[in-house]
Amino acid sequence: MKSIVSIITLLLVMHASQNLAQTWELLNPKPTYHTFPDVDFINDSTGCMVTYEGEVFRTSNSGATFEKVFNDDTYTFQSIDFVDDLKGFVAGQSGYEGNFIGKTTDGGKTWTQLSDPGGYTYFDVTFVDDIHGWICGWYNTIIRTTDGGETWTKLSGNVWSDNLFNTCDFINADTGFIGGSWGYYPHVAVLYKTYDGGVTLQPVVLPALSEQIVDIKMLSNNEIWLAEGHQVQGHTRLYHSVDGGLTWQNIDIGFSTDPCQKITFIDPLKSRVIGGSSCFTTEDGWLTWNHYYFNCEDAIFTGDWVSESTAYIVGQDGVIAKTTSAGSSWNQLSTGIRASLCDIEFYDNQNGCVVGSYGDRACFAYTDDGGNTWNLGQYPPSDYAWILDVMYTSESELWAVGPYDRIYHSTDKGQTWDFRQISNSNVGFYSLCNLGNGKLLSGGSELYGSNDNGSTWQKNNFSCPGYNIRKIIFPDSENGYMTLMDNSSFPNYGRMFKTTDGGLTWTGIPFINNDSLKIISISFINKDIGLINIDDQRIFKTIDGGLSWIQCNYSGINYNVYLKMFDENNVVASSTSPAVMYSFDGGINWTVDKSPDDKKLIPTSKDTVNNKGVLKPTGISGVFGRYFSEMGIGWRCGDGGIIEKYSDLFVDISNPLPNNSLTFNPFPNPTTGKITFPNNNIPDHILIYNLNSECIYRNNSPTSRLDLSSLASGPYIMVSFKGRHQQAIKIIKE
């Protein structure tokens, strides 16, 4: 058992931080959902990979586990290159003018930032030996080191140049090639040769259809291979020169829409090419090619071959895979679901369900351990399924809907699903609601209801042409509200309706009727008291069932895609960023609990509108499901299979005073049950933790006397809050 001293220390550190004890913990996928643009292995067991979010991950056990060894999300990392078993370099950028050059001298365990000579948007780093190295980037950028990376010199770089260098390779300290494209779109490939280490560049003529050079391999002064970054007339293509780049031969290595990303030569006859979802291999000097596919949903960006049979590949949404069979089969080292997830719901703090889509296939996943592990649910195959909303009606029974005329049903906690065909009119559903006593509602382009727990469904008479129902809530069985958005691809207008007869009839609420603003989130605690968040980041409250509204004192800068009123005082809101907002007075005033990595949950490739033109329920780019079971515990999901859990304390302390600056000394202590705060010195909020760091008591409106009789005998930590300050003390319950 933890000692009381260690618990007090833990709590004091936890509560005294500027971003008070709030965390979003990644549950799925592992090790990350961030995209890997590059990877480099020192040997079969040890290697590093970088992400666009300024992270370096390292493995020393052949990918069994991965450790994040560097993290600075102000940078976007693009390239990594190891010179030997200990020394390696990372290149990246921040915006258009800030850059990052990182160095390790211990095999990637630790990284230090080097001085930047001022290039633009670094894309590739390469070393020809342990002394001579280059980094190329956009706007004609080339920088060089001749002292092993200790110092770097800018050789070229002009923000007015349209040369976007993606890759470079050198055969010695003087001779090399730099390639990329000219212009943004359409691309025209560019290639330059240098004989003086990059000081001067000579343009090289390329085949006419070439759009972008993404990798270069110099086998000698005369033999050079180039990877074409776009498929050409339905083929994956390489370019080959045996005269130092004077002439080029087109090498079509396969009929595929996958472009090349990385060329590796095991020896002059054995070559490996990686890109998109394909791996091409040749054993006879490119006369014949084998074409293998990766068994994963995400695009592969690059890879590293450590032998002729063993390679590691990385790519979109944090995917990592390994082959030991020269590419004929691959085993994923990264774990978890990598679907585009739209909604998440929990029955309690252990049992939950998340829904979304694998491309055109539905995705259902369930957990029984609070989200630490997820299992895929089984469902009947269909031509298309994109699941947008999920709802529990009991611990074992769930319902889900998507943009077509199906309602999905599970009676075994989400393990298996069937679906009900509601109509043949291509009705799209976005929201579900349980009214109780077997009554269900589902809304989208039309409103349908069931009075027999989903056995049969009938179309409701409600109609609002030009709008889709986005959210339905019922605080009781008769009184309900629903919000609508216009049915354009990118909605701009909102409507709101209410019912007092269980959904039989609906009346428009004037505040949002024909308004130019749409409602992003809504919550009602009863038929009269509720909150809405509209798309200009304002929160409004009603206490008369929507007849009148008052604007709340919320100054947030992000969309609150989730609002939940736990009672008339306690409210939680979750925004497009990791920030979580709390209100203790029914939504009038708010405390913003900012995350250390407070940035938006950015979509990876699908964005808000999927390839079938289906808008996700919130109507906001990159924003997906949220669910909070209580003020301090919540989950969120998104594209790339993102599932994260929020936990811990819910009050932000920006400038905490030392522990002895507050003097809440309740007595008696030890106590048999009741304690008193002397001199009417009463905290604003109180939390009590057990020795397992679990919060077992909350009081947001304490009086001068507290009754703790319900607590079991033993030691506890009581954390008291006043204004924006706190105090943690030990109390003993006898």
N, C-alpha and C positions, 0 to 999 in steps of 0.2 A: 504494500500500500504506500502511496506517496505520502511523504511527510507534510505536515501542515505548513512548515516553512517553505517547502518547494512549491506548494499550492499558492501560498500568498505571493511568492516571488513571481510565479507564472502569471497570476492575475494582475499584479501591478504592472508587469511589463506589457501584458496584453492590453490593459485599459489605458495605459499612459501613452501608447503610440499615437502618432498624429492621425492615422487612419485607424480608428479604434477597433481592433479585434475583428474586423470584417474580412472575410476571405471568400473568393470563388475558387473552389477546388475542382480541377479537371478530373472527371470520372471516366470519360470516354471521348475520343479514342486515346490510346497510349502509344508512344510517349507524348504525342502532341497532335493537334489538328492543324497546325501551321504547315504551310507548304515548304518542302525542301527543294531549293534550286541546285544544290551541289553537295557532293560527298567525296571524301578521299580517305582511303584506308592505308595505314602504314604496313600492315600485314594481314593475314587472314582473320585475326581476332580483334585487332585494335584499329579503330577509325573514328572519324568525326564527320558530322554533317551540319549544315547551316540552314537557317530559315529566313524567310522574308521579314520576320519580326525581330531580327537582331539576336538570335539564339544560336548557340553551338551545343549540339548534343554529342556525347562520346560513348562508345562501347569498348570494353576491353575483354569481352567474352563472346565474340562472334555474333553479337546481336541478341544475346539472351536478355540483357537489360541495357537500358540507356540512361545516362545521367546528363542533366543540363549543367554544363560547366561554365557557360557565359550567357548573360541576358542583358540586353540594352535595347528596348523596343523603340528608341528614337532613331535607330538605324535599320536599314534593309540590307541584309547580307545577300551576296550574289555568288561568291566563289570562295573555294578553300583549296589550298595546295600544300602538301607536305614535301619538304626538301629532303628530309631523312627521317629516321625513326623518332627524333625529338623535335626538330624545328619545322614549324608550319606557319602559314599565313592565311588570313581572311581578308577579303575586300568587300566593301559595300558602300552605301551612301545614305544620306538623310536629305530628302528634298533634292534640289538640283545642284546645290553648291556645297553642301556639307558631306564629307566622306569619312569612311572608317577604314583604317588599315590595322589589323590585329596580328600579333605574333605570339607563338608559343615556343618554349624551349624544353618542355617536359612531356612531349607527345600528346598535347592537347588537353592536359589536365587543367592548366591555367592559361589565361590570355591577357596580354597587355596591349594597350592602344599606342600606336606609333604616330609620329608627327606626319601630317598630311601636307604635301606640297601645293595642293589647291587645284586638282583636276575636277572633272565633272562625272558624276554618276558611274562609279566604278563597276565593271561587269565581270572581269576575268583577271585572275592572278596566276602567273606561271613563273617557274624558275628552271633554268637550264643547268645550273649547278648550285652549290651552296652559297655562292656569292652574287651571281647575276640573276636578277629577276625583273619582271615587268608587270604592270597593271594597265589594262586598257579600259576605256569607257566611252560614254556618249560624247558628242561634240568634239570628235577628233582627239580625244584624250589618250595620251600615253605618258606614263611615269615609269621611272627606272631606278633600280638600286644596283650599286656595284660593291656594296660592303655587307652583303647578307641581310639586307632589310633594315639595317640600323638607320640609314638615311635614304630619302627618296628625292629624285629630281624630276620636275615636270619638263617633258620634252615637247609636248604639244597639247593643245586644248583651247578651243575657241567656242564660246557659247553660240556664236552665229553660224557655226558649221553644222551641216545636216548629216555629217558622217557619224553614224552610231556604231561604234566598235563593240562587238560582242565577245571576240575571242582573239587570242594570239598564241603563237608557238615559235620557238627558236631552236635551231640546231646547235648553235654555239653563242658566244657572247656578242657576236656581230650580226649574224644572218638569221632572219626570221620573217614571218608573215603576220599581218594584222588584218582581220576581216570583220564584216558586219553588214550594214545596209546603209543606204542613203535615203533620207526622208522617212516619214512615219508610215504613210500608207497612200498609194501602193508602194511597196518596198522595191528597191533596186539594189542588188548585192554589190558590195565594194570589197576590194582586196588590195592590200599594199604589201610591197616587199621592201625590206631594209637590209643594207649591208654594213651599217654602222651602229647597230644596237638600238635603232629606233629614232636616231637623230634626224635622219632624212627618210622620206617615204617615196617609193616609186609605184605608181598605179599599175595594176595587173588586169589584163582583159579577161573577163569571165564569159562563160556561155550565156547566150541572150536571155534565156528563160530564168536565169538565177535571180532569186529575190532576196536571199539573206544567207550569209555564211555564219554558222553557229558553232563550228568546231574545226580546228586545223590540226593535222598531224604531219610533221616533217620526219620522214624516215631517213632522209639524207639531204644533201644540198640540192639534189635533182628531183627526188621523189617526194611528192606532197599529195596529201589527201585532204579534201574539204567535205564538210557535211552541209547539205542544203537544208535550210530551216523550213522550207515549205514543200509539200508534195507537188510534183511536177507532172501534169497530165495523168494523174492517178497513180504515180509511181513514187516510191521513196528513192531518193537519188543522192549519189556521191559524185564528186569530181576528182579526177586523177591526172596528175602531171608527172612526167618522167624527165622533163627538161627544165626544171627549176621554175616552172610556172609560165613558160612561154606559150604552151598549148595545153589544152585540157580535154580529157575524154569523159563523156557522160557515162556513169555506171548506175543503171537502174537495178536496184537490189531486191525489189519486190513490188508487186501490185498492191498498193496500200495507200490509205489516206494519212498514215502516220508519217510525220516529218522526222528527219534525223535530229538527234540532240548530242550524241557523244560517239566518237570513234575510238576504239582501242585496238592496238596491234599487239598480239601475243608474240608473234614473230612475223617476218615479211610475208608469210603465206596464210597465217591465221589471224582473222580479224573479227571484231565484235562491234555491232552498231546498235544503239539503244535510242528509243524515242517513241512518244505517244503511248501506245499500248503494245508495242512490238519490240522484239529482239531478233536481229538478223546475225547469223554467224556464217563464216566461210573458213574452210580448211585448205583450200586449194588456190589461194592467191586471187580471190574474188571471181573465179570462173563460175562457181555455183554458190548459191546462198540458201541457208535454211532460215525459215521464217517461223518464229514462235511468238505466242501471245502471252501476256501477263494475265494471271487469273485475279485481277482486281478491277474495281470500278473506276479508279482514278488514273489520270494521266501520269505517266512516268516522265520525269524531266531529265534525269541523268543517272549514271551508274559508274561503278569502279570495279574493274576486273583485277583480282589479286592473283589469279592464275588462269590457265586456259579453261578451267571448268568452274571456277568459283568467282562469283561476282555479287555485289550489293547494288540495289537500285533504290532510288528515292523519288518522291514526287508530290503530287497534289494531296492536300488534306493530311499530310504527315505519314503517307504510306512508305513503308520500308519492306523490302523483300530480298531474299537471297536465293541463289542457285548454286548447286554443286554438280550440275549436269550440263554445263556449257549452254545454259539457257533453255533447255527443253522442258524443264519444270522449275517452279518457283515456290518458295515457302515464305509466307508473310511473317515478318518479325514484329511489325507493329500490330497492335491488337485492337479489337472493338468494332463497332458499327461505323460505317462511313457513308451513311445515307444523308439526304437532305431532310433534316428533321424540322417539323412545323409546330408540334404541340407536345406538351408534357403534362402529366397529371399524376398525383399521388393520392391513394386512398388513406394512407397513414404515412408515418415517417419511414416505413420499410417497403411497402408495396406500391409500385408505380408503373406507369406505361408511357412510352414515347412513340410517336407516329410520324410518318413522312413518306419519302419515296426514294427508291433506287432507280433513278431514271424514270422509266415508265412502269415500274413495279412498285406495289405498295410495300411499306415497311412498318411492321409492328414489332416492338421490343418491350420486354417486361423485366422487372427486377423485384426481388423479395428481400434485398439487403440494403435498402436505402440508396441504390444506384451504383454501388461499388462494382457489381457485375450485371450485365444485361444479356438476355437470351432472346433470339428472334422468334416471334410468333409465326405460326403456320396459317395460311389462308388459301382459299381456292384461287387458281390462276384466273386472270382476266386480261382483256386486251389493254386496259390502261387503268391505273389506280394511283391517285395522289391523295394521301390522307392528310386532312387539315385540322381536325379537331377530335379529341377523345374525351370520354366522360365515364366516370364510375357511377353505377347505381347501387352497387353493393361491393363487398370485398372481392367477390369473384366475378361479378358481371360488369362488362364494359360495353360501351357503344362508341362508334367512330364514323366520321363522314368525310367525304371528299367532293371534288368539283363535278362529279357525275351523279346519276340518279341511283346511287347505292347507299345503303346504311349498313355498316359492319357491326357484328355482334360477337362477343365472347362470353362464355360462362365459366371459364377456368383460369381467371386472372390474366388473360391475354395470351395464353399458350396457343390456342387455336381460335380461328375466326371463320365465320361464314358471313354472307351478305344477303340483304333483302333488296330486290329490285323494286323501287318505289313507283316508278312510272316509266314510260317510254318517250318522254318529252325532253330528254337530256337536261334534267333539272340539276343544277349545281348546288351542293350544300357546303356551308362554311361553319355552322355552329349547331351545337346540341344543347338541350337543357332538360333537366329532370325536375318535374313538378311534384313528384311523389305520388304514391298510390297508383302506380302503373301508368301515369301520364307522362308522355315525352313529347318534345317539340324539336324539330330540325328545320333550320332556315337557310336559305341561299337566294336563288332567283325566285323561289316560291317558298311558302311556309306549309309544312306538313306536321300532323300530329297523330299520336297514338294514345288510345285509352286502355290498351290491354298489354302494356309492357312490351310494345314493339312487335307484337304478332301481326297486326294490321296497321296500315297508315292511311290517313285521309288528308286530302288537300284542304287547307284552310282558305277561307274567303278573302284573307288579307291580300291586298295588291298595292304595290307602289311602283308603277312603271318607270324603268330607267334606273332602278336601284336594286342592290343586292343586300340581303340581311347578313350582317357580319357578326353580331353577338346577341344572344338571348339570355337574360337572367331573370330568375323568379326568387325573390326573398321569401315568399310563401306560396302556397298552392294556387292562389287566385290573382295575386298582384305581380305583374311582370313588366319588364322593359326590354326593348330591342333597339339596336342601332343599325343603321344602314349606310352604305356608301354608294355613290353612283357607279354604274357598271362599265365604266370606261377602263382601258388598260391600266391607267394610272389615276385612281379616283381623286377628285378634288372637292366633292360636295358630300354633305352628310345629312341624315334625317334621324329622328328619334320618335319612337311610339311607346305607348303604355297600354296595359290591359288591367282590368279589375275583375274579370270573369274567367280567369284561367286560360286566356288566350283565344276565346271565342271571337271577341271583337277588340279592335285596336284604335287608339286615338292619338293623333299627332301631338307632340309637345312643341309649343311655339318657339322655344328658345333656339332649337336647332333646325326647325322646319325651314326648308329652302335656304339654309345658311350656306355660306361659301366655305365653311370649315367642317371637317369631319371629326367624329368622335373616335379616338384611338383606343380608349379603355374606359370601363364603366364598372361600378360596384355599388350595390345597395345593401344596407343592413336590415331594412324593413321596407314597408310600402312607401314610406315618406322620405327617409333619409338616405341620400346617396351622393356619389361623386362621379364626375366625368372628367376625362383629360382630352382636350381637343388638340388639333394638330398644329397649333401655334404655341404649344407647350404650356398653355394655361389650364389650371384645374378649377372646376366650379363645383359648388355644393348646393343641394336642395334639401329642404326640411319639410316640404309640402308636396312631395310626389311630382316634382317637376314643374309646378305652376310658377315658381320663381327660383332664381339662381343667384348665388353670391360668388364672387371671384375669391379664391383662396390666396393666401400669401405664399405662393410658390414661385421661385425665381429660377427654376431649372432651365437648362439649355438643351435638354434631350427629350425625346418623346417618351412618355411613360406608357409603355405598351401593356403594362399590367398594373391594376389597382385592386386591392382587396381590403375591405373593411371587416375586421374581426369582431368589433363591437362598435358602439357609438363613439369611442375615443381612439382606439388603436387601429391605425391604417398603415399598410405597406404599399410602396410603389416601386416598380423596377423599370428602368429606362433602357434606351438603346445602348448605353454604355454599361460597364459593370456597376455603376453607382446604384445604391439602394436608398430610397427615401422613406422616412418614418414620420408619422404624425401621431401625437398623443392627445390631440384635442379634436378629433373627428375630421381632420383634413384641412383645418384652417391654417395652421402653421406647420412647417416641415423642417426636419433635420436631414441633411444630405450626408450619407455615409459613402465617401468616395473611396474608390479602390486605388491601390498604388499603381496599377496599370490601367488607369481610367481612360479607356478608349473604346470606340464602338466595336460591336461584335460584327466584324466585316464579313460579308459573304465571300465565298471562295470562287465559285464559277457559275452558280445558277442564278443568283440575284433573286429579286422578288418574283418576277414572272418566269415561270418555267417554260420548257420548250413547247408546251401545249397552250401557252398563253393564259395559264391559270394564276391569278393573283393570290398571294398568301393572305391569310385572314386579317393581319394588321394593316395591310396596304402600305407598309413602309419597307424600303429596301434594307435587306440584311437583318431584319428583326423577326424573331420567331417566338417559340413558346416559353412561358414562365409559369411557375406555380410555387406558392408559398403556403406551407402548412401551418406556420405560426410566424410571429414577428421576426424571429431570428433564424429561420430555416426555410430555404427555398431552393429551387432548381431552375435551370434554363437550358434550352437546346437550340440548335441551329444547323446550318449547312456544314458538310464535312463530318457529320456525326457528333457535333459538339454537344456534350452533356456536362454541365458543371453544377456543383452544389455550393450554395451560400450557407454559411453557418457562423454562429457566434453572436457577440453582443451587438446591439442595434442603436447605440447612441454615439454620435461623433464628438470627440473631444479634440479641438484643434490646438489648444494651449493649456494642457493640464497643469494644475498646481502640484507641488510635492504632496505626498500622502498626508503629511501632518498639517497642511494648510487648511484642511477641513476637519472639523472636530465633532463628528457625529459619534457620540459615545452612549449608545443605548444601554439601559440598565434594567434589571440585573443581568450580568453576564459572568458566569453561566446563568441560564434561565430554564425554568420548567415549562415555559410556554409564552408568556406575555412579556414584552419589553417596551420601555418608554424612552422617547427622545427628550432630554431635559431642555428647559428654557425655550420651549416651542421651536427648537432648531430642527426643522423637519426637512428631509431630503425631498427632491422632486420625484425621483424614481429609486427603486430598490430592486436589486437582484441578489439571490442567494444561491451559491454553488456548493455542491458536495465535493468530496475529495477526488472524484473522477472527472472534475471540471465540467460537470453537467449542471445546467441551470435548472433548479428544482422549485424556485419561487420567484415570482415577478409581482411587483406592485407599482403601478404608475401613478397612483394617487394616495400615497401613504398619509396617515394621520399621526398624531403624537404617540399613539399606542399601536403596536403590532401584535397580532396573535399568531405565534409560531407553534401552536400546540400540535399541529398535524405533522410536524417534522419528526423523524425518528431521532432517537438519542444519538449524539455524536458531535464532532466538530464540523463547522461550516465556514465559508467565507461570505460575508455580506458586503456587497459593493453598493455604496450610496452615491447618488448624483445630485448636484446642485448647480443649476445653470449649465455651464460647459466644463465643470470640474467634478472630480470623483474621489472617493476614499474607499479602500478595502480594509476590512478588519476581520479578525477571527472571532466567531461566536461559538459558544458551546451550548447545545441543547441537552438537558439532563433528562 
